[in-house]
């Protein structure tokens, strides 16, 4: 690993730790239920290609705190799509080869190969599973894949993933309940 890449990983880790500590951690330390704003902020940051975090794990935590499951699904999909618009736009704004150092040559080739071979279905699958969908949207922008199709497949995959998570971690009766 080069010094630049190590520095990037460390900086990313520091930013991620700060965001989680400042939002979720602060509420938990104060003995309060974490708010939906902290969920939205951390979730948005987790879908930026340079701050990869397992934000899907936040959904059961917030659902357990009493937040309505459908609200969490809506906020998760909206913030993920907003971050993916940034990822796609960054990919679209730079030359195809200039971000290889950031995401790695092999990873870039794998994402590009998936998009070339499967198109929107690859984007849907990467968003449906806890895979690196922010990188997929970055590469989609770099390869000039249709933005309309990319976000259509992305929104379908994200919605499916988060509906499955809230269904798996909570009774259907809690889907409309709200935190007190």
Secondary structure, DSSP 8 states (H G I E B T S, - for coil): --HHHHHHHHHHHHHHHHHHIIIIIHHHHTT----HHHHHHHHHHHTSTTS---THHHHHHHHHTT--HHHHHHHHHHHHHHHHHHHHHHHHHS-TTTTHHHH-HHHHHHHHHHHHHHTHHHHHHHHHTTS-HHHHHHHHHHTT--HHHHHHHHHHHHHHHHHHHHHHHS-GGGSS----
